Amino acid sequence: MHADAGFVPVARLAWNDDYAPDGWDYQLFDTFNGGRPDVVFMAHDPDHVGGMYTPGTGEYVDDYDIGIARAQAYQPGTSKI
């Protein structure tokens, strides 16, 4: 849905159980990395409207703030941030 609207993954952060939402159901979301999906940071790129999301894309970062910074620094129309 997001890729179709032109959002591209620019970074991802591995799941951390310490930050799971209250009541997170690991069994319900088991399909997604055993209920521990990555946090994916995306940026809008008008050139990618109608695009497809490829699971696993986006470079891993070690910190949430770095992921946010990469999304904010993304330059539409390029693959560079």
N, C-alpha and C positions, 0 to 999 in steps of 0.2 A: 504494500500500500504506500509506504513512504518513498520507495524507489520510484514508483510510478509517478509520484508527484514531483520528482526531481531531486530527492535527497540522496546523497552519496555517503557511504561510511568512510570516515576519515581516521577513526581511532577506535580501539576497544579496550576494555578493562575486564580482567578476569573477575568472576563472581567472588564475593567475600561474604561468608555466612554472617559475619558481625553486622552487616548492613542490610540483611534481608528484611523486607517489610514484615510488620507484625502479622502473624498468622500465615506466613508464606507456606504454600502447600507444595513440597518437593515432589510428592507423588503425582499430583495433577500436572506438573510441568516436567515430568520425568523425561519426555522426549527431547527436551532442550538441555543437553549436557547433564543428565541426571537430576534435573530440576534446578540446576545452577547455571543459567544462561549468562553469557558475557553482557556487560553494559556496552552498547554500541553508540558512539558519538557520530552524529550525522550533520552534514551541512547542505544547504540548498544550492543546487547548480541548475539553472534554467536549461542548460544544454543537455541535461540528463532526464528531462521530463519524459515519462513513458519508459524509463529504464527498468532493469531487473536487479533485484538484490541477490548477491552471491554470498551465501553463508560463509563466515570466516574471513571476509575481507575487512580491511582496516588494520593498521599496525597496532600491536599491543603497547599500551602505556602502563606505567606503574602507579599512577596517581590520577584520581578523578579530575583534579584541577588541570592537569596536563591535557586530558581528553577534551575538556571544555575549551581550553586555549587553542587546541588544534582545530576544533570545529569553528571557532570564531575567526581564526586566521585563514581559513580555507579561501582560496581565490577561485570563484566560479569560472568555468570554461577551461580549467587546467586540472591537472592531477596533483598540483603542488599546494602546500599550505605555507 
